[in-house]
Amino acid sequence: MKQLVVLEPNLDWHRLPDFLPLLTPLAQQILTGLGFERDFDILSKRNGLQDKKTYTLQEIGDFYGVERERIRQIEQRALETLRKTIFGENPKVKMPAEFVELTQRFKIELHQIGPVITLGEVIEKVQLISKITFNHEDLPALYLLLSLYSFERLRENAYRPDVSAVSSWLTDNRIGKEDLFDTQTRIDNILTDSVIPLSFFDLVVRINKGRKNKVSQEIIQLSLKTLPHVETVNTDVYQIKIEHLRSIGDKAYRILAEHKKTMKIGEIHNELCHRLSKVGDNSQIPIRSISQQLIIDSRFTPVGKAGWILKEWPGFSTSSTVDFIREYLYQKKEAATLLEIYDFVITKRTDVKIGSIRSFLAQKDKFTRVTEDRFVPAGWKWEPYTPIRSSRKSVEGTLRNQIQDAVHEYLSFRKNEWVKISELKAYVLKKCSCKSPTFYSYLSDMTDVIKETRTDGVYCHLLDTINDDNKIDDQKNWAKIIALGESKTVEFKRAAKWNDFEKKADGSMIQQVVIEVAGFMNGNFPGRIFIGVDDKTRGLLGIEDDIKIADKGKQNQDGYTLFLSNSFSSKLGNDLSSYYDIEYQVIEDKTICCISVKPAQRIVYYEGHLYLRGSSQTNRLTAAEAVGYVRLREKNRGDQS
């Protein structure tokens, strides 16, 4: 007579449809009830069901004193026994109908996803069926269940040592596991060699080039979804993430290809360090290493004094700014003004600054100033201009107008830029033939010019060119402020904890919010950080998902406020709560959080570093910059007291 296994009443069937937590105790009761205690022990050790640690067939075989093949056979016997049971096909075990229905439905829904499923997709289905947030403690049981479904797990971290593939399984045994692995490797090699994005069409062509047995588009698409270091740039356009490119040269190539313009070595260095820091790579790449790489790499071509372009770019001239100035003057065949020269050179070198042209024109061995505002090449041997000093009887108002007009002229050409006052002064003094005290006196009277003290000097900006939320009369109208975009006083963050790209909590996101708060506290102007807003599109995302995980014991605005306040206190100090306020508004059915920050009375450090808000971003100061800023701030406060 067959032995009937009676399931013990301590199994909490009432928790259904949350079925995963029942799988491990259920497997233990079934196998031990049938007299297969060792089978369950082997299955448990293989899947980490009890102590989360997994063991190989060889390790378990060494423990039991048998060959690994015998352990594999026992494991397969245990899986087959459980497989029949959970589908209600084992006459020795009477399973609850609801549990059988749930596991069958789960398998069907996984099949509907496609021939290859990722862990993220599986967890999403678990949550849909169980109607509860997935608990990562249930991962071993989930892996066991996928084995019971006869889904074959794909290899991870095999095609490239520095990248782990997305945990994924084959649901269709008609697709070859090795075909997928081979395609993963080919995709990785092709995209890594390309450096820049490739369309799906080009990718398919390169994968199948020279192959007798062509790889189907389906296999390529399935392989792409399992590669975490491959990102989608546009629809059906893919590239390797920049941090996984092979060399510094490849990374610099990517940056230049994306910007499509001449870049200086310092600009490439700053952009690369910024990109890497965003993914948690804070290793400092010496600027000298980038420079050396560009010099020896034939893909790059130097331009002018310090610029670089890609050699493959058509129509890009390697002439210097001085060459272009001379070209224009020889074409014109007469003296030209600074602005006329600038208008020509900017068509040749889109990155050139008017200040650079002014500096070159001031070099007497290259150019000659022949009137108050016109220049010719020095080789023309024209008589240089001698300025006539204004008499003491000149009307002061006329000079004031000249100076202020010159300020407006220069700052208008540097629209949306902060300009060093020393640079502005040099321009105005030459144009208006005035003294420094006169310049500073009339500049201080200009209400539409604002100043900002930085570590390397004092900067100024035309007020009407600043995207500043302070221009909005109604400061409670967040929609208008957000519509203007990020600025010196406004910063957007998608979330403080929930990573909507990876669909999971991300502890690094609150760090970025804390850094912004520290940056505003160390500055000399107030600012706002809006959470729940896309920093690229200004789209409203809301913080609804963020609130759910910020404080699981209190999933509301109070809990979210507590989460933020505790983060600021623990990372910046308990004495700073009076320098920020946390508010909420609902805009277009999306809850937006706003942190209003005021300058603090003391220097605020985060993890030993000093962060400072600049014109539109927060920067980490170097040790030397931090020392200089602290001294400057103490001096300014001493002058005010």
VEXDREN-2710 file (C-alpha; in Angstrom, 1 decimal):
% VEXDREN-2710
k/r/px/py/pz
1/MET/0.0/0.0/0.0
2/LYS/1.4/3.4/-1.0
3/GLN/2.4/5.7/1.9
4/LEU/0.4/8.9/2.0
5/VAL/2.2/12.1/3.1
6/VAL/0.0/14.2/5.3
7/LEU/1.1/17.8/5.2
8/GLU/1.5/19.2/8.7
9/PRO/-0.9/21.9/9.9
10/ASN/1.9/24.3/10.7
11/LEU/2.1/25.3/7.0
12/ASP/0.5/28.7/6.9
13/TRP/-1.8/28.3/3.9
14/HIS/-3.7/31.4/4.9
15/ARG/-0.9/33.6/3.5
16/LEU/-1.8/32.5/-0.1
17/PRO/-1.6/33.9/-2.7
18/ASP/1.9/34.7/-1.2
19/PHE/3.1/31.2/-2.2
20/LEU/7.0/31.5/-2.2
21/PRO/7.5/31.4/1.6
22/LEU/5.6/28.1/1.7
23/LEU/7.9/26.3/-0.8
24/THR/10.9/25.5/1.4
25/PRO/8.9/24.0/4.4
26/LEU/6.6/22.3/1.9
27/ALA/9.6/20.7/0.1
28/GLN/11.0/19.5/3.5
29/GLN/7.7/17.9/4.5
30/ILE/7.2/16.2/1.2
31/LEU/10.7/14.7/0.9
32/THR/11.2/13.7/4.5
33/GLY/7.6/12.3/4.6
34/LEU/8.5/10.1/1.7
35/GLY/11.7/9.0/3.4
36/PHE/14.1/11.2/1.4
37/GLU/15.8/13.2/4.1
38/ARG/19.1/13.1/2.3
39/ASP/17.4/14.3/-0.9
40/PHE/16.1/17.4/0.9
41/ASP/19.5/18.1/2.5
42/ILE/21.2/17.9/-0.9
43/LEU/18.5/20.1/-2.5
44/SER/18.8/22.6/0.4
45/LYS/22.6/22.8/0.1
46/ARG/22.4/23.2/-3.7
47/ASN/19.9/26.1/-3.5
48/GLY/20.7/27.7/-0.2
49/LEU/17.3/27.0/1.2
50/GLN/18.2/27.1/4.9
51/ASP/21.4/29.0/5.4
52/LYS/21.5/30.9/2.1
53/LYS/24.9/29.4/1.2
54/THR/25.1/27.2/-1.9
55/TYR/27.4/24.3/-2.5
56/THR/28.7/22.5/-5.7
57/LEU/27.9/18.9/-6.5
58/GLN/31.6/18.0/-5.8
59/GLU/31.5/19.7/-2.3
60/ILE/28.4/17.8/-1.4
61/GLY/29.8/14.6/-2.8
62/ASP/32.9/15.0/-0.7
63/PHE/30.7/15.4/2.4
64/TYR/28.7/12.3/1.7
65/GLY/31.6/10.3/0.4
66/VAL/30.1/9.6/-3.0
67/GLU/30.8/10.8/-6.6
68/ARG/29.4/14.1/-7.8
69/GLU/27.4/12.2/-10.5
70/ARG/25.6/10.4/-7.7
71/ILE/24.7/13.7/-6.0
72/ARG/23.4/15.0/-9.4
73/GLN/21.2/11.9/-9.7
74/ILE/19.8/12.4/-6.2
75/GLU/19.1/16.1/-6.9
76/GLN/17.2/15.3/-10.1
77/ARG/15.2/12.7/-8.3
78/ALA/14.2/15.2/-5.6
79/LEU/13.3/17.8/-8.2
80/GLU/11.2/15.4/-10.1
81/THR/9.3/14.4/-6.9
82/LEU/8.6/18.0/-6.0
83/ARG/7.7/18.9/-9.6
84/LYS/4.9/16.3/-9.7
85/THR/3.8/17.4/-6.3
86/ILE/3.4/21.1/-6.8
87/PHE/1.4/20.4/-10.0
88/GLY/-0.9/18.0/-8.1
89/GLU/0.3/14.9/-10.0
90/ASN/1.7/13.0/-7.0
91/PRO/-0.9/10.6/-5.6
92/LYS/1.1/10.3/-2.3
93/VAL/0.6/14.0/-1.4
94/LYS/-2.7/15.9/-1.4
95/MET/-1.9/19.5/-2.3
96/PRO/-4.3/22.4/-1.7
97/ALA/-5.9/23.3/-5.0
98/GLU/-5.2/27.0/-4.6
99/PHE/-1.4/26.4/-4.3
100/VAL/-1.4/24.2/-7.4
101/GLU/-3.4/26.7/-9.3
102/LEU/-1.0/29.6/-8.3
103/THR/2.2/27.7/-9.3
104/GLN/0.7/26.6/-12.6
105/ARG/-0.5/30.2/-13.4
106/PHE/2.9/31.5/-12.4
107/LYS/4.6/29.2/-14.9
108/ILE/2.2/30.1/-17.7
109/GLU/2.8/33.8/-17.1
110/LEU/6.6/33.4/-17.2
111/HIS/6.3/31.5/-20.5
112/GLN/4.3/34.4/-21.9
113/ILE/7.2/36.8/-21.3
114/GLY/9.3/35.0/-23.8
115/PRO/12.0/32.3/-24.3
116/VAL/14.4/34.2/-22.0
117/ILE/13.3/35.7/-18.8
118/THR/15.3/37.9/-16.4
119/LEU/15.2/38.0/-12.6
120/GLY/13.6/41.5/-12.7
121/GLU/10.8/40.2/-14.9
122/VAL/10.3/37.1/-12.7
123/ILE/10.1/39.2/-9.5
124/GLU/7.6/41.6/-11.2
125/LYS/5.3/38.5/-11.9
126/VAL/5.7/37.2/-8.4
127/GLN/4.5/40.6/-7.0
128/LEU/1.6/40.6/-9.4
129/ILE/0.4/37.1/-8.4
130/SER/1.2/37.3/-4.6
131/LYS/0.0/40.9/-4.3
132/ILE/2.9/41.7/-2.0
133/THR/6.3/43.4/-2.4
134/PHE/8.9/40.8/-3.1
135/ASN/11.1/39.8/-0.1
136/HIS/14.6/39.0/-1.2
137/GLU/14.8/36.4/1.6
138/ASP/12.6/34.3/-0.8
139/LEU/15.2/34.3/-3.6
140/PRO/16.5/30.7/-2.8
141/ALA/12.9/29.4/-3.0
142/LEU/12.3/31.3/-6.2
143/TYR/15.4/29.8/-7.8
144/LEU/14.2/26.3/-6.7
145/LEU/10.8/26.9/-8.2
146/LEU/12.3/27.9/-11.6
147/SER/14.3/24.7/-11.5
148/LEU/11.1/22.8/-10.8
149/TYR/9.7/24.4/-13.9
150/SER/12.7/23.0/-15.8
151/PHE/13.8/26.5/-16.7
152/GLU/17.6/26.4/-17.5
153/ARG/19.6/29.1/-15.9
154/LEU/22.0/31.0/-18.2
155/ARG/25.7/31.5/-17.4
156/GLU/26.7/34.6/-15.6
157/ASN/30.1/36.4/-15.6
158/ALA/31.5/34.0/-18.2
159/TYR/31.8/36.1/-21.4
160/ARG/33.6/39.0/-19.6
161/PRO/35.3/39.0/-16.2
162/ASP/34.4/42.5/-15.2
163/VAL/30.6/42.2/-15.9
164/SER/28.0/39.9/-14.5
165/ALA/25.2/39.1/-16.8
166/VAL/21.6/39.7/-15.7
167/SER/20.3/36.6/-13.9
168/SER/18.2/35.0/-16.5
169/TRP/16.6/31.6/-17.5
170/LEU/15.6/29.8/-20.7
171/THR/11.9/28.9/-20.7
172/ASP/12.1/27.3/-24.2
173/ASN/14.4/24.3/-24.6
174/ARG/14.3/24.8/-28.4
175/ILE/16.7/27.7/-28.0
176/GLY/20.3/26.6/-27.5
177/LYS/22.0/27.8/-24.3
178/GLU/25.4/27.9/-26.0
179/ASP/24.0/29.9/-28.9
180/LEU/22.9/32.6/-26.5
181/PHE/26.3/32.6/-24.8
182/ASP/28.1/32.8/-28.1
183/THR/25.8/35.7/-29.2
184/GLN/26.4/37.5/-25.9
185/THR/30.1/37.3/-26.5
186/ARG/29.8/38.5/-30.1
187/ILE/27.6/41.5/-29.1
188/ASP/30.1/42.4/-26.3
189/ASN/33.1/42.3/-28.7
190/ILE/31.3/44.2/-31.5
191/LEU/29.9/47.0/-29.4
192/THR/33.2/47.4/-27.4
193/ASP/35.2/47.6/-30.6
194/SER/32.7/50.1/-32.1
195/VAL/32.9/52.4/-29.0
196/ILE/30.0/54.5/-30.5
197/PRO/26.4/53.3/-30.8
198/LEU/25.3/50.8/-33.4
199/SER/21.8/50.3/-34.8
200/PHE/20.2/46.9/-34.4
201/PHE/20.5/46.5/-38.2
202/ASP/24.3/47.1/-38.1
203/LEU/24.7/44.8/-35.1
204/VAL/22.9/41.9/-36.9
205/VAL/25.0/42.4/-40.0
206/ARG/28.3/42.4/-38.0
207/ILE/27.3/39.3/-36.0
208/ASN/26.5/37.3/-39.1
209/LYS/29.3/38.5/-41.2
210/GLY/31.2/35.5/-42.6
211/ARG/29.0/33.0/-40.7
212/LYS/27.5/30.0/-42.5
213/ASN/24.9/29.5/-39.8
214/LYS/23.3/32.8/-39.3
215/VAL/22.1/34.0/-35.9
216/SER/18.4/34.9/-35.8
217/GLN/17.3/38.4/-34.9
218/GLU/15.3/36.8/-32.0
219/ILE/18.5/35.3/-30.5
220/ILE/20.2/38.6/-30.7
221/GLN/17.3/40.5/-29.1
222/LEU/17.2/37.9/-26.3
223/SER/20.9/38.2/-25.7
224/LEU/20.8/42.0/-25.5
225/LYS/18.3/41.9/-22.7
226/THR/20.7/39.8/-20.6
227/LEU/23.7/42.2/-20.9
228/PRO/23.6/44.9/-18.1
229/HIS/26.6/46.8/-19.5
230/VAL/24.8/47.4/-22.8
231/GLU/22.4/50.4/-22.9
232/THR/19.8/51.5/-25.3
233/VAL/20.6/55.0/-26.8
234/ASN/17.5/55.3/-29.0
235/THR/15.0/52.9/-30.4
236/ASP/17.0/49.9/-31.7
237/VAL/20.3/51.7/-31.1
238/TYR/22.8/50.2/-28.6
239/GLN/26.2/50.9/-27.0
240/ILE/28.5/49.7/-24.2
241/LYS/28.2/51.9/-21.1
242/ILE/31.1/54.2/-21.0
243/GLU/32.5/52.8/-17.7
244/HIS/32.9/49.4/-19.4
245/LEU/34.9/50.6/-22.5
246/ARG/38.4/49.1/-22.6
247/SER/40.7/52.1/-22.5
248/ILE/40.9/55.8/-21.6
249/GLY/41.2/56.5/-25.3
250/ASP/37.9/54.7/-26.0
251/LYS/36.2/56.7/-23.3
252/ALA/37.6/60.0/-24.7
253/TYR/36.5/58.9/-28.2
254/ARG/33.0/58.4/-26.9
255/ILE/32.9/61.8/-25.3
256/LEU/34.1/63.6/-28.4
257/ALA/31.7/61.7/-30.7
258/GLU/28.8/62.7/-28.5
259/HIS/29.7/66.4/-28.3
260/LYS/30.6/66.6/-32.0
261/LYS/32.8/69.6/-31.5
262/THR/36.4/70.5/-30.6
263/MET/37.1/69.9/-26.9
264/LYS/40.1/70.9/-24.7
265/ILE/41.8/68.2/-22.8
266/GLY/40.5/69.6/-19.5
267/GLU/37.0/69.5/-20.8
268/ILE/37.4/65.9/-21.8
269/HIS/38.9/65.1/-18.4
270/ASN/36.1/66.8/-16.5
271/GLU/33.3/65.2/-18.5
272/LEU/34.9/61.7/-18.1
273/CYS/35.3/62.1/-14.3
274/HIS/31.7/63.4/-14.1
275/ARG/30.4/60.4/-16.1
276/LEU/32.3/57.8/-14.0
277/SER/31.3/59.4/-10.7
278/LYS/27.7/59.1/-11.6
279/VAL/28.0/55.3/-11.6
280/GLY/30.0/55.2/-8.4
281/ASP/33.5/55.1/-9.9
282/ASN/35.3/57.9/-7.9
283/SER/38.8/56.9/-9.1
284/GLN/40.7/59.9/-10.2
285/ILE/42.1/59.6/-13.8
286/PRO/45.1/61.9/-14.1
287/ILE/44.6/64.4/-16.9
288/ARG/48.1/63.6/-18.0
289/SER/47.0/60.0/-18.8
290/ILE/44.3/61.3/-21.1
291/SER/46.7/63.7/-22.8
292/GLN/49.2/60.9/-23.4
293/GLN/46.5/58.6/-24.7
294/LEU/45.2/61.2/-27.2
295/ILE/48.8/61.9/-28.5
296/ILE/49.6/58.3/-29.3
297/ASP/46.1/57.3/-30.6
298/SER/45.7/57.9/-34.3
299/ARG/42.0/58.4/-34.0
300/PHE/42.5/61.9/-32.5
301/THR/43.8/65.1/-34.1
302/PRO/45.0/68.2/-32.2
303/VAL/43.4/71.5/-33.1
304/GLY/44.9/74.9/-32.3
305/LYS/46.6/75.4/-28.9
306/ALA/44.8/72.8/-26.8
307/GLY/41.8/71.4/-28.7
308/TRP/41.1/67.9/-29.9
309/ILE/38.8/66.4/-32.6
310/LEU/38.3/63.0/-34.1
311/LYS/40.4/62.4/-37.2
312/GLU/37.4/60.9/-39.0
313/TRP/35.4/64.1/-38.9
314/PRO/35.0/65.6/-42.3
315/GLY/35.3/69.4/-42.8
316/PHE/37.0/70.1/-39.5
317/SER/40.0/72.4/-39.8
318/THR/43.0/72.0/-37.6
319/SER/43.8/75.6/-38.0
320/SER/44.3/77.7/-34.9
321/THR/42.2/80.6/-33.8
322/VAL/45.0/83.0/-34.9
323/ASP/44.9/81.4/-38.3
324/PHE/41.2/82.1/-38.6
325/ILE/41.6/85.7/-37.5
326/ARG/44.3/86.2/-40.1
327/GLU/42.1/84.4/-42.7
328/TYR/39.2/86.8/-42.1
329/LEU/41.4/89.9/-42.2
330/TYR/43.0/88.9/-45.5
331/GLN/39.6/88.2/-47.0
332/LYS/38.3/91.5/-45.8
333/LYS/41.4/93.4/-46.9
334/GLU/40.8/96.1/-44.3
335/ALA/40.7/96.6/-40.6
336/ALA/37.9/94.8/-38.6
337/THR/36.4/95.1/-35.2
338/LEU/36.5/92.5/-32.5
339/LEU/32.9/91.5/-33.0
340/GLU/33.3/91.2/-36.8
341/ILE/36.2/88.9/-36.3
342/TYR/34.4/86.9/-33.7
343/ASP/31.3/86.5/-35.9
344/PHE/33.6/84.9/-38.6
345/VAL/35.8/82.7/-36.3
346/ILE/32.8/81.3/-34.5
347/THR/31.6/79.7/-37.8
348/LYS/35.0/77.9/-37.9
349/ARG/35.5/77.1/-34.3
350/THR/32.2/76.9/-32.5
351/ASP/33.9/76.6/-29.1
352/VAL/35.9/79.8/-29.3
353/LYS/35.3/82.5/-26.7
354/ILE/35.4/86.2/-27.5
355/GLY/37.8/86.6/-24.7
356/SER/40.3/84.3/-26.4
357/ILE/40.1/86.4/-29.6
358/ARG/40.6/89.6/-27.6
359/SER/43.7/88.1/-26.1
360/PHE/45.2/87.1/-29.5
361/LEU/44.4/90.6/-30.9
362/ALA/46.3/92.1/-28.0
363/GLN/49.5/90.3/-29.0
364/LYS/51.5/93.0/-30.9
365/ASP/53.7/90.5/-32.7
366/LYS/50.6/89.1/-34.4
367/PHE/48.1/92.0/-34.8
368/THR/48.0/95.8/-34.7
369/ARG/45.2/97.9/-33.3
370/VAL/44.8/100.7/-35.8
371/THR/41.8/102.6/-34.5
372/GLU/39.9/102.6/-31.2
373/ASP/38.2/99.3/-32.1
374/ARG/39.7/97.9/-35.3
375/PHE/42.6/95.5/-36.0
376/VAL/44.9/94.3/-38.8
377/PRO/47.7/91.7/-39.1
378/ALA/51.0/93.0/-37.7
379/GLY/52.6/92.1/-41.1
380/TRP/50.7/94.9/-42.8
381/LYS/52.8/97.5/-40.9
382/TRP/50.0/99.9/-40.3
383/GLU/50.4/102.8/-37.9
384/PRO/49.3/101.7/-34.4
385/TYR/46.5/103.5/-32.7
386/THR/47.3/105.9/-29.9
387/PRO/44.3/106.5/-27.6
388/ILE/43.5/110.1/-26.8
389/ARG/42.9/110.5/-23.1
390/SER/39.6/112.1/-22.1
391/SER/40.0/115.6/-20.8
392/ARG/39.0/116.3/-17.2
393/LYS/36.2/118.4/-18.6
394/SER/34.4/115.5/-20.1
395/VAL/31.0/115.0/-18.9
396/GLU/31.0/112.3/-16.2
397/GLY/27.6/111.0/-17.3
398/THR/29.0/110.3/-20.8
399/LEU/31.8/108.2/-19.4
400/ARG/29.4/106.4/-17.1
401/ASN/27.2/105.5/-20.1
402/GLN/30.3/104.4/-22.1
403/ILE/31.4/102.1/-19.3
404/GLN/28.0/100.7/-18.6
405/ASP/27.3/100.2/-22.4
406/ALA/30.6/98.3/-22.6
407/VAL/29.7/96.1/-19.7
408/HIS/26.3/95.3/-21.3
409/GLU/28.0/94.6/-24.6
410/TYR/30.5/92.2/-23.2
411/LEU/28.2/90.4/-20.9
412/SER/25.6/90.1/-23.7
413/PHE/28.1/88.2/-25.8
414/ARG/28.8/85.9/-22.9
415/LYS/25.1/85.2/-22.4
416/ASN/24.3/82.5/-19.9
417/GLU/27.9/82.6/-18.6
418/TRP/29.5/83.9/-15.4
419/VAL/32.3/86.2/-16.3
420/LYS/35.3/87.0/-14.2
421/ILE/35.2/90.7/-13.2
422/SER/39.0/90.9/-13.9
423/GLU/38.3/89.8/-17.5
424/LEU/35.4/92.3/-17.8
425/LYS/37.5/95.1/-16.4
426/ALA/40.3/94.5/-18.9
427/TYR/37.8/94.8/-21.7
428/VAL/36.1/97.9/-20.4
429/LEU/39.4/99.7/-19.5
430/LYS/40.7/99.2/-23.0
431/LYS/37.4/100.2/-24.7
432/CYS/36.7/103.2/-22.5
433/SER/40.2/104.3/-21.5
434/CYS/39.1/104.6/-17.9
435/LYS/40.8/103.8/-14.5
436/SER/40.0/100.8/-12.4
437/PRO/38.3/102.8/-9.5
438/THR/36.0/104.4/-12.1
439/PHE/35.1/101.1/-13.6
440/TYR/34.3/99.5/-10.1
441/SER/32.3/102.6/-9.1
442/TYR/30.0/102.6/-12.2
443/LEU/29.7/98.8/-12.2
444/SER/28.4/98.9/-8.6
445/ASP/25.6/101.2/-9.7
446/MET/24.3/98.6/-12.3
447/THR/21.4/96.8/-10.7
448/ASP/21.1/94.4/-13.6
449/VAL/24.6/92.9/-12.9
450/ILE/24.9/90.5/-10.1
451/LYS/28.2/89.3/-8.5
452/GLU/29.3/86.0/-7.0
453/THR/32.5/85.4/-5.0
454/ARG/34.2/82.1/-5.8
455/THR/37.4/80.4/-4.8
456/ASP/39.2/81.8/-7.9
457/GLY/37.9/85.3/-7.9
458/VAL/34.7/87.4/-8.3
459/TYR/32.3/86.7/-11.2
460/CYS/29.4/88.6/-12.6
461/HIS/26.4/88.0/-14.8
462/LEU/23.6/89.9/-16.4
463/LEU/20.5/89.4/-14.3
464/ASP/18.1/89.0/-17.2
465/THR/20.0/86.1/-18.6
466/ILE/19.9/84.0/-15.5
467/ASN/17.4/81.2/-15.2
468/ASP/16.6/82.0/-11.6
469/ASP/13.5/80.9/-9.7
470/ASN/13.7/84.2/-7.8
471/LYS/12.4/86.1/-10.8
472/ILE/9.0/84.4/-10.3
473/ASP/6.7/86.6/-8.2
474/ASP/4.7/83.7/-6.8
475/GLN/7.4/81.5/-5.1
476/LYS/4.7/78.9/-4.3
477/ASN/4.1/78.3/-8.0
478/TRP/6.4/75.4/-8.3
479/ALA/5.1/74.4/-11.7
480/LYS/6.5/77.7/-13.1
481/ILE/9.8/77.3/-11.3
482/ILE/10.2/73.7/-12.6
483/ALA/9.3/74.8/-16.1
484/LEU/12.3/77.2/-16.1
485/GLY/14.6/74.2/-15.6
486/GLU/17.7/73.8/-13.4
487/SER/19.7/76.9/-12.5
488/LYS/22.1/78.3/-9.9
489/THR/19.3/78.2/-7.3
490/VAL/17.3/75.2/-8.6
491/GLU/18.2/71.5/-8.7
492/PHE/16.1/68.5/-9.8
493/LYS/16.4/65.0/-8.5
494/ARG/14.3/62.0/-9.8
495/ALA/14.1/60.4/-6.4
496/ALA/15.9/60.0/-3.1
497/LYS/15.9/56.2/-2.8
498/TRP/13.8/54.5/-5.5
499/ASN/15.8/53.8/-8.7
500/ASP/13.1/53.6/-11.3
501/PHE/15.6/52.4/-14.0
502/GLU/16.6/49.3/-12.0
503/LYS/13.2/49.1/-10.2
504/LYS/14.8/48.8/-6.7
505/ALA/16.0/50.8/-3.8
506/ASP/19.3/52.5/-4.4
507/GLY/21.2/53.9/-1.4
508/SER/23.4/56.1/-3.5
509/MET/20.5/58.3/-4.5
510/ILE/20.1/59.9/-1.1
511/GLN/23.8/60.7/-1.1
512/GLN/23.3/62.9/-4.2
513/VAL/20.5/64.8/-2.4
514/VAL/22.8/65.3/0.7
515/ILE/25.6/66.6/-1.5
516/GLU/23.2/69.2/-3.1
517/VAL/22.1/70.3/0.4
518/ALA/25.7/70.6/1.6
519/GLY/26.5/72.6/-1.6
520/PHE/23.8/75.2/-1.0
521/MET/24.6/75.4/2.8
522/ASN/28.2/76.2/1.9
523/GLY/27.2/78.9/-0.7
524/ASN/26.2/82.5/-0.2
525/PHE/22.7/82.2/-1.7
526/PRO/19.6/80.0/-1.0
527/GLY/18.5/77.2/-3.2
528/ARG/15.8/74.6/-3.8
529/ILE/16.0/70.9/-4.5
530/PHE/12.9/69.5/-6.2
531/ILE/12.6/65.7/-5.8
532/GLY/10.3/63.9/-8.2
533/VAL/11.4/65.8/-11.3
534/ASP/13.4/64.5/-14.3
535/ASP/16.6/66.6/-14.5
536/LYS/16.8/66.2/-18.3
537/THR/13.2/66.7/-19.5
538/ARG/11.8/68.7/-16.5
539/GLY/9.0/66.0/-16.6
540/LEU/7.1/65.5/-13.3
541/LEU/7.8/61.9/-12.0
542/GLY/6.4/62.3/-8.5
543/ILE/7.8/60.6/-5.3
544/GLU/5.0/58.1/-4.8
545/ASP/7.3/55.1/-5.2
546/ASP/10.0/56.9/-3.2
547/ILE/7.6/57.3/-0.2
548/LYS/6.8/53.6/-0.2
549/ILE/10.4/52.5/0.5
550/ALA/11.9/55.5/2.3
551/ASP/10.3/54.5/5.6
552/LYS/8.4/51.3/5.3
553/GLY/6.9/51.8/8.7
554/LYS/5.4/55.1/7.8
555/GLN/4.6/55.3/4.1
556/ASN/3.5/58.9/3.9
557/GLN/4.9/62.4/3.7
558/ASP/5.7/62.4/7.4
559/GLY/7.8/59.3/7.0
560/TYR/9.5/60.7/3.9
561/THR/10.3/64.0/5.8
562/LEU/11.7/61.9/8.6
563/PHE/13.8/59.9/6.2
564/LEU/15.3/63.0/4.6
565/SER/15.9/64.8/7.9
566/ASN/17.6/61.8/9.5
567/SER/19.8/61.5/6.4
568/PHE/20.9/65.2/6.6
569/SER/21.5/65.0/10.4
570/SER/23.5/61.8/10.3
571/LYS/25.6/62.8/7.3
572/LEU/26.0/66.6/7.8
573/GLY/25.4/67.3/11.5
574/ASN/22.6/67.6/14.0
575/ASP/22.9/71.4/14.2
576/LEU/21.7/72.2/10.7
577/SER/18.0/71.6/10.8
578/SER/17.2/75.3/10.9
579/TYR/18.8/75.8/7.5
580/TYR/16.4/73.8/5.4
581/ASP/12.6/73.3/5.1
582/ILE/10.8/70.3/3.5
583/GLU/7.5/70.9/1.7
584/TYR/5.2/69.1/-0.7
585/GLN/2.9/70.0/-3.5
586/VAL/0.7/67.9/-5.9
587/ILE/1.2/69.0/-9.5
588/GLU/-0.6/67.2/-12.3
589/ASP/-1.5/64.4/-9.8
590/LYS/2.2/63.9/-9.0
591/THR/3.5/64.6/-5.5
592/ILE/6.7/66.8/-5.6
593/CYS/9.0/67.4/-2.6
594/CYS/10.9/70.6/-2.3
595/ILE/13.9/71.1/0.0
596/SER/14.6/74.8/0.5
597/VAL/18.1/75.4/1.8
598/LYS/19.8/78.5/3.2
599/PRO/23.5/79.2/3.6
600/ALA/24.7/77.8/6.9
601/GLN/26.8/79.7/9.5
602/ARG/29.5/77.1/9.4
603/ILE/31.3/75.1/6.7
604/VAL/29.5/71.9/6.0
605/TYR/31.4/68.8/5.1
606/TYR/30.1/65.5/3.6
607/GLU/32.4/62.5/4.1
608/GLY/35.3/64.8/4.7
609/HIS/34.8/66.7/1.5
610/LEU/33.6/70.3/0.9
611/TYR/30.9/70.8/-1.7
612/LEU/29.9/74.2/-3.2
613/ARG/27.1/75.2/-5.4
614/GLY/28.3/77.0/-8.5
615/SER/26.4/78.5/-11.4
616/SER/24.2/75.5/-12.1
617/GLN/25.8/72.5/-10.4
618/THR/27.4/71.4/-7.1
619/ASN/31.1/70.7/-7.2
620/ARG/33.5/68.9/-4.9
621/LEU/36.4/71.2/-4.1
622/THR/40.0/69.9/-4.1
623/ALA/41.9/70.1/-0.9
624/ALA/43.6/73.3/-2.1
625/GLU/40.4/74.8/-3.2
626/ALA/38.7/74.0/0.0
627/VAL/41.4/75.6/2.1
628/GLY/41.2/78.7/-0.1
629/TYR/37.5/78.9/0.1
630/VAL/37.4/78.5/3.9
631/ARG/40.0/81.3/4.2
632/LEU/38.1/83.5/1.8
633/ARG/34.8/82.9/3.6
634/GLU/36.3/83.7/7.0
635/LYS/37.9/86.9/5.6
636/ASN/34.6/88.0/4.1
637/ARG/32.8/87.5/7.4
638/GLY/35.5/89.3/9.2
639/ASP/35.1/92.2/6.9
640/GLN/31.3/92.3/7.4
641/SER/31.6/92.2/11.2
END
